[in-house]
């Protein structure tokens, strides 16, 4: 199913962008990749909601996964704030 492959790609994109950013040598570059990672988190949320809408996942499981993604995004934003100071 297309949604699951897009969901998987977006979810892996969160960690991939964090890892890539950690390999950069300047703070602005690291922040840029953390921002990309936060965008992947938003994309992951979108795919989860779409997957629920088409019946691929039940509402309770979707809400649990959405809460986890939201927690990850909060951690990313906190890290970005700390690095911006």
N, C-alpha and C positions, 0 to 999 in steps of 0.2 A: 504494500500500500504506500502511496506517495507520501502521505502525511507522516507516517512513522519514519520513513527515511529522512524527511526534512527535519522532523523533531530530533532524531538522533544526531544529525549533522549540526543543528543549532546548539544542542546540549553539549556536544563535544567541543563546539566552538568556544564555549565559555572558558573551559580549562585550557584549550589550545592558545587562546589569545593571552591569557594570564601568563602561561609559560613563555610564549614568545616575547611578551613585554619584559619579563624578568631577565631576558637575555640582552636587553638593550642597554646602552651605556649612559644615556641621559635621562633625567627625570621626566622631561616632556615626552620623550618616546615611551617610557613606561606608562605614563598617564594616558597616552593615546591608545595603547593596547588594552589598558584596563577599561577605557571607555568603549572600545570595540567589544570587549567581553560583556559589558553591561548591555550593549545592544543585542548580543546573542542571547542574553537572558530574557530580554523582552520578546525576541523572536521565539524562544522556547515556550514562553507563556502563550503566545498566539497559537502555536501549533498544538499545545495541550488543549486549549479551548476548542479549536477546530476539531481535533480528534474526538473530544467529548460530544460535540455537536453532531458528528456523523455516527456516533454510537460505538466508537472504538475503545472507549474507557468510561467507567461509571463515574458519576458525579463526585462521590466520596474520595475515590482514588485521585481524581483530577484535582480536587481541592487540596489534598495533601501534597501533591507534587507542585502545585502552584505556590503553596506556602513555602516549600523548600527553595524554589527558584527565587521567590521574593526575599527570603533570608540571605541567599547568596548575593543578590543585587544590593541589599543593604550593606553587607560586608564589603562589597566592591566599592560602593560610594564612600564608606568610612575610610577605607584604605586610600582612595583617591584624595579625600579631604586631608588626611594625614600627610600624604606626599606633597600636597600643594602648599602646605604651611611652611 
